[in-house]
Amino acid sequence: MPIIKSAKRNIRGSARKAVYNARRSKAMKEVVKEVRELVSSKDKKSAEALLSKAYKAIDKAAKGNTIKKNAADRKKSRLAKAIKKIA
């Protein structure tokens, strides 16, 4: 357990940030999973409609440093590529 007052404050702040990051991460993962499911069921129109929502969730996660910028770019690229592959 921390003894110094600033260390106690840092623990409280870290706990708040962890909740925020978990919320952002979960929202991003859920929407990406939905898009992946639509891609696997070959539903191109629905997947394309949901793609902008996925981009928004990924960008928000990257903006808040929940995930790194390049990881966000990679996720977006792979989603777009998967949708483009559907005949």
C-alpha positions in Angstrom: 0.0 0.0 0.0 1.2 3.5 -0.8 2.3 5.7 2.1 2.8 9.0 0.2 -0.2 11.1 -0.4 0.5 11.6 -4.1 0.9 7.9 -4.6 -2.6 7.4 -3.1 -4.0 10.0 -5.5 -2.3 8.3 -8.4 -3.9 5.0 -7.5 -7.4 6.6 -7.5 -6.7 8.3 -10.9 -5.4 5.0 -12.3 -8.6 3.3 -11.2 -10.7 5.9 -13.0 -8.7 5.7 -16.1 -8.8 1.9 -16.1 -12.6 2.0 -16.1 -12.6 4.6 -18.9 -10.2 2.5 -21.0 -12.1 -0.7 -20.4 -15.3 1.0 -21.6 -13.7 2.3 -24.8 -12.0 -1.0 -25.4 -15.2 -3.0 -24.9 -17.2 -0.7 -27.2 -14.5 -1.0 -29.9 -14.3 -4.8 -29.7 -18.1 -5.2 -29.8 -18.5 -3.2 -33.0 -15.5 -4.8 -34.6 -16.9 -8.2 -33.8 -20.3 -7.3 -35.3 -18.6 -6.2 -38.5 -16.5 -9.5 -38.6 -19.7 -11.5 -38.1 -21.4 -9.7 -41.0 -18.3 -10.3 -43.2 -18.4 -14.0 -42.4 -22.1 -14.2 -43.3 -21.3 -12.4 -46.6 -23.6 -9.4 -45.8 -21.7 -6.7 -47.6 -24.3 -3.9 -47.3 -24.8 -4.2 -43.6 -21.0 -4.5 -43.0 -20.3 -1.4 -45.0 -23.0 0.5 -43.1 -21.5 -0.6 -39.7 -17.9 0.2 -40.9 -18.2 3.9 -40.1 -19.4 3.1 -36.6 -16.4 0.8 -36.2 -14.0 3.5 -37.4 -15.5 5.9 -34.9 -15.0 3.5 -32.0 -11.5 2.6 -33.1 -10.5 6.3 -33.5 -11.9 7.2 -30.1 -9.9 4.4 -28.5 -6.8 5.6 -30.3 -7.4 9.3 -29.4 -7.6 8.4 -25.7 -4.5 6.2 -25.9 -6.5 3.1 -25.1 -4.8 1.6 -28.1 -1.9 2.9 -30.1 -2.4 4.9 -33.3 -0.8 2.3 -35.6 -2.8 -0.5 -34.0 -6.0 1.5 -34.8 -4.9 2.1 -38.4 -4.1 -1.6 -38.7 -7.6 -2.6 -37.4 -9.3 -0.2 -39.7 -7.3 -1.4 -42.7 -8.0 -5.0 -42.0 -11.7 -4.4 -41.6 -11.9 -2.5 -44.9 -9.9 -5.2 -46.6 -12.2 -8.0 -45.3 -15.3 -6.1 -46.5 -13.7 -5.5 -49.9 -13.0 -9.2 -50.2 -16.7 -10.1 -50.1 -17.9 -10.9 -53.7 
